[in-house]
Amino acid sequence: GTICSKLAFSPKCTDAKSMLDEMRTKYNIMLAGSFDELSGKVIRIGHMGENARLEHMVPALEALSATLTDLGVTLQGNLADLFLKHYREFQD
């Protein structure tokens, strides 16, 4: 399976396993995959409880941006920056 998103990055695709492996080994951040028909097609970021804190989400999204870039995905923007932009809109 491949991962593509027209919202965050170009149609160049990568697989979930490569993303999850690089996040874990290079950045010491563990994300999760999915099950059944979504296996290998979706990654999940824990966003409840302690993991939902801004100081945890921003480094995870920065690492995810770097991981996608390392795997050859051309991003339209840094995921952490995009998250913070929308986060601040909801705080106002």
Buried (B, 14 or more C-beta within 10 A) or exposed (E): BEBEEEEBBBEEBBBBBBBBEBBEEEBEBEBEBBEEEEEBBBBEBBEEEEEEEEEBBBEBBBBBBBBBEEBEBEBEEBBBEBBBEEEEEEEE
